[in-house]
């Protein structure tokens, strides 16, 4: 699901732009006011919102991973990683 939603967002965006351009050249087709367009707009909005939530969540997880790695490296550099030198 996480991999499908961004692709759906791209397809729905392309459809919306296509309807917009066609509607500008031929207003009698009424793409921007038809029920099909309203459905595409709604689906696009939902997919865009879901994609945004996934991206925000992924960014937070990545920041957490970086912080944990940074703390781990700092502990290792300080020598407080829990290991002791047997030669001391």
ABEGO torsion letter per residue (X at the ends): XAAAAAAAAAAAAAAAAAAAAAAAABAAAGAAABAAAAAAAAAAAAAAAAAAAAAAAAAAAAAAAAAAAAAAAAAAAAGAAGBBBAAX
